[in-house]
Amino acid sequence: MIALTAKYFEQRGYDVKYNVALEGFSGILHTFELVIRKDGEQHPVMVKDWKRTVGVNMIIKVDKASDDTQLSQPIVVAKKFSDHAKAYSNKKRIVLITKRELQIQS
C-alpha cells in the first residue's frame, strides 16, 4: 500500500521521500513511511496497511509526531478509520485517506 500511496502523491506533483526519520524538538526520533513535499510545504504520511480499523490513538500519535517535527498537516492512509479517529482528525485538520480512495483516484 506504500507504493500505491506514493504513486497517488507523485501523480499530484509531490516529491516523495520514503522511510524518513526526523528528530523532533523533544529529541525523540520519529519515523514516517513517506514525507511529501510541494510548494514549500512538507507533510508526513503514515500508511497503516492493517486489516483492523485505525483508531484515535494512532491519529493522536501521528499528530504529536508531526507537531514535534514541525511538519504541516499530517496524512494517514488506511483501509478504514474509527468514528473517534475521524472526529479527532476533523478537529485537528489531519487528512485521512482510505485505500479505496487511493485506488479510485489513481
C-alpha positions as CSV (number, residue, x, y, z in Angstrom):
1,M,0.0,0.0,0.0
2,I,3.0,2.3,0.4
3,A,3.8,2.1,-3.3
4,L,0.1,2.9,-4.2
5,T,0.2,5.9,-1.8
6,A,3.5,7.2,-3.2
7,K,2.1,6.9,-6.8
8,Y,-1.0,8.8,-5.7
9,F,1.0,11.8,-4.5
10,E,3.6,11.6,-7.3
11,Q,0.7,11.9,-9.8
12,R,-0.3,15.1,-8.0
13,G,3.1,16.7,-8.3
14,Y,4.6,15.9,-4.9
15,D,8.2,15.0,-4.3
16,V,8.0,11.7,-2.3
17,K,10.7,10.5,0.2
18,Y,10.4,7.0,1.7
19,N,11.1,5.9,5.3
20,V,12.0,9.3,6.6
21,A,13.4,9.5,10.2
22,L,13.3,13.0,11.7
23,E,14.4,14.1,15.2
24,G,11.8,16.3,16.9
25,F,12.4,19.2,19.1
26,S,11.7,16.8,22.0
27,G,14.8,14.8,21.0
28,I,12.6,11.8,20.0
29,L,13.2,10.2,16.6
30,H,10.0,9.9,14.6
31,T,9.8,7.7,11.5
32,F,7.3,8.3,8.7
33,E,6.6,5.9,5.8
34,L,6.6,8.9,3.5
35,V,7.2,12.6,3.6
36,I,5.8,14.5,0.7
37,R,6.9,18.0,-0.5
38,K,5.2,20.5,-2.7
39,D,5.2,24.3,-2.9
40,G,7.5,24.6,0.2
41,E,5.3,22.5,2.4
42,Q,6.2,19.1,3.8
43,H,3.6,16.6,5.0
44,P,4.3,13.4,6.9
45,V,2.4,10.4,5.6
46,M,1.7,7.4,7.8
47,V,0.5,4.3,5.9
48,K,-1.3,1.7,8.1
49,D,-1.9,-1.4,6.0
50,W,-3.9,-3.2,8.7
51,K,-7.0,-5.4,8.5
52,R,-8.4,-3.7,11.6
53,T,-9.7,-0.2,11.9
54,V,-7.2,2.6,12.7
55,G,-8.3,4.2,16.0
56,V,-8.0,7.6,17.5
57,N,-4.8,6.7,19.5
58,M,-2.9,6.3,16.2
59,I,-4.2,9.6,14.9
60,I,-3.1,11.4,18.1
61,K,0.3,9.8,17.8
62,V,0.7,11.0,14.2
63,D,-0.5,14.5,15.2
64,K,2.0,14.7,18.0
65,A,4.9,13.5,15.8
66,S,4.0,16.0,13.1
67,D,3.9,18.8,15.7
68,D,7.2,17.7,17.2
69,T,9.0,17.7,13.8
70,Q,7.4,20.9,12.6
71,L,5.8,19.3,9.5
72,S,2.5,20.6,8.2
73,Q,-0.9,18.8,8.1
74,P,-0.2,15.1,8.6
75,I,-1.9,12.5,6.3
76,V,-2.9,9.0,7.4
77,V,-3.7,6.3,4.9
78,A,-5.5,3.1,5.9
79,K,-8.3,0.7,4.9
80,K,-10.7,2.2,7.5
81,F,-10.9,4.6,10.4
82,S,-12.9,4.6,13.6
83,D,-15.5,7.3,14.2
84,H,-13.4,8.8,17.0
85,A,-10.4,8.9,14.7
86,K,-12.5,10.7,12.1
87,A,-13.8,13.2,14.7
88,Y,-10.3,14.0,16.0
89,S,-8.9,14.4,12.6
90,N,-11.6,16.8,11.6
91,K,-10.9,19.0,14.6
92,K,-7.1,18.9,14.1
93,R,-7.2,19.1,10.2
94,I,-5.5,15.8,9.7
95,V,-6.1,14.2,6.3
96,L,-7.5,10.7,6.3
97,I,-7.4,8.7,3.1
98,T,-8.8,5.2,2.6
99,K,-7.2,2.6,0.4
100,R,-10.3,2.7,-1.7
101,E,-10.0,6.4,-2.4
102,L,-6.4,5.8,-3.5
103,Q,-7.5,3.1,-5.9
104,I,-10.3,5.2,-7.3
105,Q,-8.3,8.3,-7.8
106,S,-5.1,6.8,-9.1
